[in-house]
């Protein structure tokens, strides 16, 4: 289990939002002084597929969802305070049944 920080200090934020699936998934990019980046976002009800370029860690900070990584046949539930890792050059599906799932995505 992973716990995303409640706050990120001394960062830059890209003001233009990343908007996917008719605004059902929206995030903003946060840039760190060491060159790393994260996105902070909201996922509204629905099921969505994302392809990955870099490896990613999806940390759920509020709400809940279920996810299925490439090669998996079963959906796995994730709630606030949990995370899952997605390999580079892969994909995952994520589904929110109700409410809004809030996440922090870290890229490696």
N, C-alpha and C positions, 0 to 999 in steps of 0.2 A: 504494500500500500504506500502511496506517495501523498505528500501534502504540499500543494503549491503554495508559495509565499502569498500572503495577503496583500503585499505591496512590493513594487519594484522601484528602487531609488536610483537617481542619477542616470536616467535613460532618455532616449529620444523616441518620440512616437510619430509615426507616419499618419498624417491627418486624413488622408484618403482611405476610406474603408475598402476592405476586400469583401465583395458582395457576390454570393453564389446562390444558385437555385431560386431565382426570383425573390431574393432577400430573405430566404428562410434560414440561411447561414451567413452571418456577418461577423467580420473580425477586423481588428486593427493590429498593425505590426509595431512591435516594440524593439528598438535597437539598443544594444548594450555597448559600453565603451570597449569591451574586448572583442567586438566584431560579431558576437552571437546575436541571434534574433529569436523572438518568440511572437506568437500571435495570441491575442486575447479575444474571445468571441462568444457568440450566442448561437444556439441551434434551436430552431423552432420545430414543432411537430412535423414529422415526415421521415423518409428514408433517403439517404444520400450516399453516393459513392465518390471517394476521393482517391486520386493517384498520387503517389509520393515520388519525389525526386530524391530528397535527402531522407535519412532516417528521422522519425518523429516520435515524440512522447506526448500523448494526449492525456492531460490531467483534468479531471472533472472537478470543478470547484463549487458548483451548485447544481441542483436538479439531478436528473438521471437520464441514462441512455442505455442502449445496447449496441454492441459492435461485433463485426465479423471481419476478421483479417483474411487476406488472400490465402487460399488453401484450407480454410476452416469451413466446416459444414454447419457448425452450431453458433448461434448468437450468444454472447456473454454479456451479462448486465454489469453496468458501472454506475456508481453513485458518487456523491460528493466525497472527496478525499481519496478516490481511487484513480488509477491510470492504466494505460496500455501502451505498448511500444509497437511501432510499425516499421518494418525494414525499408531501406532505401529501394527505389525502383520497384515498388510494390503497389498495393492498393488496400483500402478498407472500406467497409460500409458502416454507416452509423445511423441509428434510428432513435428518434425521440417520440414517445407515444403521447405524452401530455406535458404541459408546462414548457419551460425553457431550460435547456442544459447550458451551463456556462463552462467554458474551458480555457485552459492555457495550453498551447501547443509549442513545444520546444523542438528545435531542429538541430541535428547533429551531423 
